Amino acid sequence: MSLKLGLYLGYWGIGPKGDDALEAVQFAEGVGYESVWVAESYGSDCVSVLAWLAGQTKTINLGAAIMQVPARPPAAAAMAGATIDELSGGRFMFGFGPSGPQVSEGWYGVPYSKPWGRTKEYVEVVREIIKRDGKVDHQGEHYQLPLPEGQGKSLKLNFKPHRDEIPIFLGAIGRKSVEIAAEVADGWIPIFFSVDKFEEAWGEHIETGLKKGNRQRSDLEISPSVQVAIDGDLDAARNMVRMGLVLYFGGMGSRKTNFYVDLAHRFGYGEIADEVQVKFQAGDKEGAFAACSDEVVNGVSLIGTEAEVAERLTRFRENGIDRLIATPVHPEVDQMKHTVERLAALTQ
């Protein structure tokens, strides 16, 4: 089975930006990467960056990973996606997710209530707008277009999109959210991923969602985002991944609710994640860092020599992974290009 490659550019300014970002993306395009993916949180928005890339690339697909649901109404998301798709000649891919309560309520001022029910309905509205079969009339729990008691009227896009169907991916890691992704999305982007434990952790929820949507496994493109480093200072690379995991386990939620700790338990790293969380929340950041062992770091990343990474890539193919969205651990352009090039060679 072939494995598509995507480059995760990340957040503008945290990852590469400007000429460095463009150089990395054009290099990835030149060595055969199928897609590039851009993030947003409470800094740069991914729409602007993808539109900027559209006119400076030729073949590489342009993915949002992810457009935050509370950031814009579904009509605004559909307008942006249809526009970038037109500008790029049909290369845009939606990626949606509800973000978290801190960003939704603290940055956007949008209540974080029923986040995945809202996201599911958001997908319905976006698809209805893009399809452009007629004027939009959607009266749902979360979105009403037009407002039933208002002065508005049903409208539709005032230009014909390049395509009447644009792929929609969902970024999800929780049980219910993965089920919804399998039910309604064209693709699923997990950002904390163990290829060895993926079926054990998510298989049941994927199959439940597919059954609800009357779909097959082939209808869902599984596209994990994974940190990658090939050769060079591998200990430094592991420490970069470790720092992120410490923040996920320790700072992304409470002792009661932390999706990453919960998932670590399903991956078999529960004791490690619990210890990291306890130490981190007690203020012992060094202890938390030391507790995050190489076992978990290696389990959720692709770090090693070319031979070691090649061996791990066989597990992605064997497990039916459709696309690997690679995040080069080292953001410097030369090191990023090395990782991008070697990974491309290993997947050919």
Secondary structure, 3 states (H helix, E strand, C coil): CCCEEEEEEECCCCCCCHHHHHHHHHHHHHCCCCEEEECCCCCCCHHHHHHHHHCCCCCCEEEECCEEHHHCCHHHHHHHHHHHHHHCCCCEEEEEECCCHHHHHHCCCCCCCCHHHHHHHHHHHHHHHHHCCCCCCEECCCCEECCCCCCCCCCCCCCCCCCCCCCEEEECCCHHHHHHHHHHCCEEECCCCCCCCHHHHHHHHHHHHHHHCCCCHHHCEECCEEEEEECCCHHHHHHHHHHHHHHHHHHCCCCCCCHHHHHHHHHCCHHHHHHHHHHHHCCCHHHHHHHCCHHHHHHCEEEECHHHHHHHHHHHHHCCCCEEEEEECCCCHHHHHHHHHHHHHHHC
